[in-house]
């Protein structure tokens, strides 16, 4: 007896969250909030852009070093923490 039950094991097609009615409303409100945030704070942002760039440097440094384990272990094969067998 040869029975095929593949149709029971297929995952259901779910719509992406942004295509649901709640997702469309959320995207609309995020866009509206973003517009007013930029419109109301444009003078502050344009007047202090150099400080914003300088603030990005440490943030990028912190988040970009997460991928390779931080500063320890550079040039020490097999030892990821940088210590000498302590």
N, C-alpha and C positions, 0 to 999 in steps of 0.2 A: 504494500500500500504506500503510495507516494503522495504525501500531503505537503503543500507549500504554505508556510505561515510567515513569509517575509513581511507581509503587510502589517503584521502585528508588531514588528520590531523596528519599523521606520519611525524616526523622530517626527513629531508634529512640526509643521511649518508655523513658526511664530513670527508675528510682525515685529520689526525693530521698534524700540521704545519710542523713538522720535516720530514714528508713523501712527502711533495711537493718538486718540483725541487728547489725552492728558499730556502726551509728549509734545504735541503741536502747541498746546496752550503754554506749556513750560518754556518752549523755545521762544515763543512770542514774548513772554514776560522777561526772559533773560535778555533778549534783544532790546526791549524797552528799557530795562534797567541799565544795560550797557550804554545805550544812547544817552540817557540822562546823566549817567556818571561821567561820561566823556564831555558832554555839553556843559555841565556845571563846574567841572574841575579843569577845563582846558587851560585857563590862565595859570593855575597852579602848576600843572604839568609842564607847560611850555616855559615857564619861568625857572623851573628847577630841573630841567632835563639832564644837566651834567651830573647832578647829585644822584639822580635815578640810575644813570649808567654806572656810576661808581658803586652804588648799592647792589647792582646786579653782579658785580665781580665776586664778592664773597659768597653770594648765593649760588652762583654757577660753580664755584670751586667746591662748595659743600656737596651739591647734588651730583656733580660730574665725577667725583672721586668715589661715589658709592659703588660703581661698577667693577672696580678692580681691588677693593679691599683697603682703601686708604693709602697712606704714605709708606707704611711699613712693608718690608720685603722686597724693595727694589734691588735687583742685582744679587739676591740670595736665592739660588735655585733650591727648591724643596723646603724652604722655610718662609712661610707667608707672613710671620709676625715680625721679622727683622732681628730677632734675638739670636745670640750665638750659642745655642744649646743649653741655656740656663735651666 
